[in-house]
Amino acid sequence: MMAEDATADATRRLNVKKQTLDDAYAAPANFLEIDVVNPITTMGAGKKRYTDYEVRMRTNLPVFKVKESSVRRRYSDFEWLRNELERDSKIVVPPLPGKALKRQLPFRGDDGIFEEEFIEDRRKGLEVFINKIAGHPLAQNERCLHMFLQEPTIDKNYVPGKIRNT
């Protein structure tokens, strides 16, 4: 009879605390949301067109000083970030969506890299890319990521290094 009691004790369910509505709708413990939205194609100097994207971030991670930010970034800014991380950090950096060289050939019957469908595909790819990077615990300490996500302009002469939260 003793053995049965021991088994019953061992298999009895743990007292699971019922989740309250407050718990269910409380802010998640840690969150980091980054959206790449609102692509805008601009005529730059000398008939140079480029598309930039709004990079919006919301987080409650302590490593980020600013909890909500919105900056505009071009594809080349994403390339810059990727290169910085590859050079200075130990993380394996995911690939960016392709360069679309074929789309930049002259005499195309469409708008090439300025076509809505292409811009939308690239936007999605950039969003996946930046979320993968920003979600990486090691990348979260890199100054270049913070600058990319939160500074209005990227200072390409910055001093690479880790963020120190003092």
C-alpha positions as semicolon CSV with decimal commas, in nm:
position;residue;x (nm);y (nm);z (nm)
1;M;0,000;0,000;0,000
2;M;0,292;0,234;0,074
3;A;0,428;0,207;-0,279
4;E;0,090;0,308;-0,424
5;D;0,077;0,620;-0,207
6;A;0,426;0,719;-0,315
7;T;0,329;0,678;-0,681
8;A;0,010;0,873;-0,632
9;D;0,208;1,151;-0,466
10;A;0,466;1,148;-0,743
11;T;0,207;1,161;-1,019
12;R;-0,028;1,406;-0,854
13;R;-0,047;1,725;-1,058
14;L;0,151;2,017;-0,933
15;N;-0,067;2,290;-0,800
16;V;-0,097;2,500;-1,112
17;K;-0,181;2,858;-1,032
18;K;-0,473;2,963;-1,245
19;Q;-0,381;3,245;-1,480
20;T;-0,570;3,562;-1,404
21;L;-0,691;3,804;-1,669
22;D;-0,431;4,050;-1,542
23;D;-0,159;3,793;-1,605
24;A;-0,293;3,705;-1,946
25;Y;-0,297;4,066;-2,063
26;A;0,012;4,190;-1,881
27;A;0,303;4,313;-2,093
28;P;0,517;4,019;-2,192
29;A;0,831;3,980;-1,983
30;N;1,069;4,075;-2,261
31;F;0,968;4,195;-2,601
32;L;1,137;4,344;-2,902
33;E;0,929;4,430;-3,205
34;I;1,076;4,575;-3,520
35;D;0,871;4,666;-3,822
36;V;1,010;4,779;-4,153
37;V;0,731;4,986;-4,308
38;N;0,639;5,283;-4,527
39;P;0,883;5,250;-4,817
40;I;0,936;5,584;-4,991
41;T;1,118;5,620;-5,322
42;T;1,293;5,954;-5,354
43;M;1,472;6,132;-5,634
44;G;1,817;6,200;-5,500
45;A;2,096;6,408;-5,654
46;G;2,161;6,362;-6,025
47;K;1,844;6,163;-6,101
48;K;1,951;5,900;-5,851
49;R;1,642;5,731;-5,712
50;Y;1,651;5,538;-5,391
51;T;1,396;5,378;-5,164
52;D;1,414;5,407;-4,790
53;Y;1,210;5,239;-4,522
54;E;1,087;5,333;-4,179
55;V;1,238;5,106;-3,916
56;R;1,014;5,115;-3,609
57;M;1,118;4,953;-3,287
58;R;0,932;4,887;-2,964
59;T;1,099;4,709;-2,675
60;N;1,125;4,682;-2,301
61;L;1,470;4,519;-2,307
62;P;1,698;4,696;-2,058
63;V;1,987;4,702;-2,308
64;F;1,800;4,957;-2,523
65;K;1,793;5,304;-2,368
66;V;1,514;5,421;-2,599
67;K;1,202;5,206;-2,572
68;E;1,034;5,327;-2,891
69;S;1,205;5,464;-3,197
70;S;1,150;5,526;-3,564
71;V;1,426;5,594;-3,818
72;R;1,448;5,584;-4,197
73;R;1,702;5,350;-4,354
74;R;1,810;5,264;-4,707
75;Y;1,921;4,922;-4,825
76;S;2,283;5,043;-4,809
77;D;2,233;5,116;-4,435
78;F;2,128;4,754;-4,381
79;E;2,441;4,649;-4,573
80;W;2,651;4,873;-4,349
81;L;2,502;4,712;-4,036
82;R;2,563;4,363;-4,171
83;N;2,925;4,444;-4,254
84;E;2,985;4,598;-3,911
85;L;2,844;4,294;-3,733
86;E;3,039;4,052;-3,949
87;R;3,360;4,236;-3,878
88;D;3,322;4,302;-3,507
89;S;3,098;4,044;-3,351
90;K;3,108;3,671;-3,303
91;I;2,760;3,614;-3,441
92;V;2,672;3,451;-3,769
93;V;2,494;3,729;-3,954
94;P;2,198;3,625;-4,168
95;P;2,200;3,723;-4,536
96;L;2,023;4,031;-4,663
97;P;1,765;4,001;-4,937
98;G;1,953;3,993;-5,268
99;K;2,100;4,289;-5,451
100;A;1,862;4,247;-5,747
101;L;2,130;4,320;-6,006
102;K;1,905;4,200;-6,289
103;R;1,650;4,460;-6,189
104;Q;1,907;4,736;-6,235
105;L;1,976;4,659;-6,600
106;P;1,877;4,930;-6,847
107;F;1,599;4,893;-7,105
108;R;1,366;4,702;-6,880
109;G;0,996;4,727;-6,948
110;D;0,921;4,792;-6,581
111;D;1,045;5,006;-6,297
112;G;1,314;4,761;-6,190
113;I;1,406;4,803;-5,826
114;F;1,140;5,073;-5,790
115;E;0,850;4,840;-5,872
116;E;0,602;4,805;-5,590
117;E;0,620;4,427;-5,586
118;F;1,000;4,429;-5,564
119;I;0,997;4,697;-5,293
120;E;0,744;4,496;-5,092
121;D;0,947;4,175;-5,122
122;R;1,260;4,360;-5,018
123;R;1,077;4,527;-4,727
124;K;0,971;4,185;-4,597
125;G;1,324;4,051;-4,638
126;L;1,474;4,348;-4,453
127;E;1,221;4,306;-4,173
128;V;1,314;3,939;-4,129
129;F;1,684;4,029;-4,140
130;I;1,669;4,305;-3,878
131;N;1,446;4,100;-3,645
132;K;1,687;3,804;-3,660
133;I;1,981;4,027;-3,578
134;A;1,811;4,235;-3,310
135;G;1,680;3,918;-3,145
136;H;2,033;3,785;-3,102
137;P;2,159;3,839;-2,745
138;L;2,515;3,915;-2,860
139;A;2,408;4,156;-3,133
140;Q;2,196;4,345;-2,880
141;N;2,515;4,468;-2,716
142;E;2,671;4,602;-3,034
143;R;2,682;4,979;-3,068
144;C;2,622;4,961;-3,445
145;L;2,284;4,792;-3,391
146;H;2,174;5,058;-3,143
147;M;2,282;5,331;-3,381
148;F;2,105;5,162;-3,672
149;L;1,780;5,124;-3,478
150;Q;1,775;5,447;-3,281
151;E;1,993;5,726;-3,419
152;P;1,835;5,954;-3,681
153;T;2,156;5,937;-3,887
154;I;2,420;5,668;-3,885
155;D;2,763;5,798;-3,797
156;K;2,985;5,580;-4,016
157;N;3,290;5,708;-3,822
158;Y;3,163;5,573;-3,493
159;V;3,386;5,368;-3,266
160;P;3,271;5,005;-3,277
161;G;3,220;4,832;-2,947
162;K;2,979;4,706;-2,690
163;I;2,701;4,901;-2,527
164;R;2,767;4,948;-2,159
165;N;2,453;5,003;-1,961
166;T;2,564;5,207;-1,666
